[in-house]
Amino acid sequence: MSKSAGELSARQALAEVSRLCYQRGYITGTEGNFSIRLGADRILTTPRGVCKGRINEGDLVVTDIEGSPVDPHAALPSTELKMHLAAYRLRDDVLAVVHAHPTIAVGFTVAGVSLSTPALPEVVCTIGGIPVAPYATPSTDEVVQSIEPFVKKCDALMLDHHGALCLGKDIWDAFYKLETLEHQAQTLLVAHLLGGPKPLTKAQVNSLMAIRSVYGLTNELDVDYLTGSE
């Protein structure tokens, strides 16, 4: 079956982001899963059990909105595709999802330390707070239940002891949010080593929210998880 220009472009972008995540160390082995919404009832996603650092465009799988491969001879999608489908079901504005295991960000959840300290203006402006969904057994319906309250209002969140989930208007937008999230973790780690972070105040956070449109950012952000003080 011939592929549309839109699907071919999506395959190229998804394969490139998959390889970049592996190269940057956001995933290892066969970890991670990524997807793009091709239409109302079609999802392009990474296959199960494949190293994303070696993936190519032809390896990617098209599924229906329930996660079943459209081509019965195609590889199986990731067992964690359920997370992506939940995001697509709950948010019409989400057109791509990235799930990875960035080491330092995951380390914060293992240590029980918040990533939502408002330390960097660019993080506050682009993704707001970074909540942590309760621990759930990977690849089960527990994960979907744990993330649903957060997916409804956040573009970037952590899964306790597991990884990050980032949502975007396209696959690059989701990938950039993952990079921003891990950059926040790296910066906070250094700040903790140097005596502890000094967060932006609530007034400073509010000022940042007011100028987001200058950067072309118009979506509403949930800042309930930011912990600045006056």
C-alpha positions in Angstrom: 0.0 0.0 0.0 1.4 3.4 -1.0 1.9 6.0 1.7 0.8 9.6 1.6 3.3 12.5 1.7 2.1 13.3 5.2 2.8 9.8 6.4 6.2 9.7 4.8 7.1 13.0 6.4 5.9 11.7 9.8 7.9 8.5 9.4 11.1 10.5 8.7 10.5 12.8 11.7 9.6 10.0 14.1 12.6 7.9 13.2 14.9 10.9 13.6 13.6 11.8 17.0 13.8 8.2 18.1 17.5 8.1 17.1 18.2 11.4 18.8 16.7 10.3 22.1 19.0 7.3 22.0 22.0 9.4 21.1 21.3 11.9 23.9 21.1 9.1 26.4 17.4 9.6 27.1 16.8 5.9 26.5 19.0 2.8 26.4 18.6 -0.7 24.9 15.1 -1.1 23.5 13.6 1.5 25.9 11.3 4.3 24.9 8.3 4.7 22.7 7.2 7.6 20.4 4.1 8.3 18.3 2.5 10.8 15.9 -1.3 11.1 15.3 -1.7 10.8 11.6 -5.5 11.4 11.7 -8.6 10.9 13.7 -8.2 7.1 13.7 -4.6 6.4 12.8 -1.4 6.5 14.9 2.2 6.1 13.7 4.3 4.6 16.5 7.6 2.8 17.3 7.5 -1.1 17.3 8.0 -3.3 20.3 11.5 -4.5 21.3 13.5 -2.5 18.9 16.5 -0.3 19.7 15.5 3.2 18.8 19.1 4.1 18.0 19.0 1.8 15.0 15.4 2.3 13.9 14.5 3.3 10.4 11.4 4.7 8.8 10.2 1.3 7.5 10.2 -0.2 11.0 7.4 2.1 12.3 3.9 0.8 12.7 0.5 2.3 11.9 -2.2 1.4 14.3 -5.9 2.3 14.7 -7.0 4.5 17.7 -7.3 1.3 19.8 -3.7 0.4 19.2 -4.1 -2.5 16.8 -1.8 -2.6 13.8 -3.6 -1.7 10.6 -1.4 -4.1 8.7 -1.8 -7.6 10.2 1.7 -8.5 9.1 3.3 -5.5 10.7 5.4 -5.6 13.9 3.6 -5.1 17.2 3.6 -1.6 18.7 5.0 -0.9 22.2 3.1 -2.3 25.1 3.2 1.3 26.5 1.2 2.7 23.6 -1.7 2.8 26.0 -0.2 6.0 27.5 -0.1 7.7 24.1 -3.7 6.7 23.2 -4.9 8.1 26.5 -3.2 11.5 25.7 -4.8 11.5 22.2 -8.2 10.6 23.7 -8.1 13.3 26.3 -6.5 16.1 24.4 -7.4 17.1 20.8 -4.4 19.5 20.7 -1.9 16.7 21.2 -0.5 15.4 17.9 2.6 13.6 19.2 3.9 11.9 22.3 7.4 11.1 23.5 8.1 8.6 26.4 11.7 8.2 27.5 13.8 7.6 30.6 16.1 10.6 31.0 18.5 9.6 33.7 18.7 12.7 35.9 14.9 13.5 35.8 14.1 9.9 36.7 16.7 10.1 39.5 14.7 12.9 41.0 11.6 10.7 41.2 13.6 7.9 42.7 14.9 10.2 45.3 11.5 11.7 45.9 12.7 15.3 45.0 10.5 17.7 43.1 11.3 18.8 39.6 8.8 21.6 39.7 11.0 24.2 41.5 10.6 27.3 39.4 14.3 27.8 38.7 14.6 28.6 34.9 12.5 31.1 33.2 12.4 29.2 29.9 11.2 26.1 31.7 8.4 28.0 33.5 7.3 29.6 30.2 7.4 26.4 28.0 6.2 23.6 30.3 5.2 25.1 33.6 5.2 22.7 36.5 6.4 19.1 36.2 4.2 16.8 38.3 4.9 13.2 39.1 2.2 10.6 38.5 2.0 7.9 41.2 4.0 4.7 40.6 2.3 2.2 38.3 3.4 -1.1 36.9 4.8 -0.4 33.4 2.8 -1.6 30.3 -0.4 -2.0 32.4 -3.7 -0.1 32.6 -2.4 1.2 36.0 -0.2 3.6 34.1 -3.1 5.0 32.1 -5.0 5.6 35.3 -2.1 7.2 37.0 -1.4 9.7 34.3 -4.9 10.7 33.2 -5.4 13.5 35.8 -2.1 15.1 34.8 -2.3 14.6 31.0 -5.5 16.7 31.0 -3.6 19.8 31.9 0.1 19.2 31.6 2.4 18.9 28.6 5.3 17.3 30.5 5.2 15.0 33.5 7.2 12.3 35.2 6.1 8.7 36.0 7.4 7.8 39.4 10.5 5.6 39.2 9.9 5.1 35.5 10.3 7.9 33.0 9.0 11.1 31.3 6.0 11.7 29.2 5.9 14.7 26.9 3.1 15.9 24.7 3.3 18.2 21.7 1.7 19.8 18.7 4.2 17.7 16.6 6.9 15.2 17.4 9.6 17.9 17.5 7.6 20.0 20.0 7.3 16.9 22.2 11.0 16.2 21.9 12.0 19.7 22.8 9.8 19.5 25.9 11.7 16.3 26.9 15.0 18.1 26.4 13.7 21.1 28.5 12.6 18.7 31.3 16.0 17.0 31.5 17.8 20.4 31.4 15.7 21.4 34.4 16.7 18.2 36.2 20.4 18.8 35.4 20.3 22.4 36.6 18.5 21.5 39.8 21.0 18.8 40.5 23.8 21.2 40.3 21.9 23.7 42.4 21.3 21.0 45.1 25.1 20.2 45.1 25.9 23.9 45.5 23.7 24.3 48.6 20.1 24.2 47.3 18.1 26.0 44.6 16.8 29.5 45.1 13.4 29.5 43.3 11.8 32.3 41.4 9.1 34.0 43.4 5.4 33.7 42.6 5.5 37.3 41.4 8.3 36.4 39.0 6.5 33.4 37.8 3.3 35.5 37.2 5.4 38.0 35.2 6.7 35.1 33.0 3.2 33.9 32.4 2.3 37.3 31.2 5.0 37.5 28.5 4.6 34.0 27.1 2.9 35.4 24.0 6.1 37.3 23.1 7.6 33.9 22.3 4.6 32.7 20.4 3.4 30.6 23.3 -0.4 30.9 23.7 -1.5 27.6 25.2 -2.6 27.7 28.9 -0.2 26.1 31.3 -0.9 24.5 34.7 1.4 26.1 37.2 -0.2 24.5 40.3 3.0 22.4 40.8 5.3 25.4 40.8 6.7 26.0 44.3 7.9 29.6 44.3 7.3 31.9 47.2 6.9 35.7 47.5 
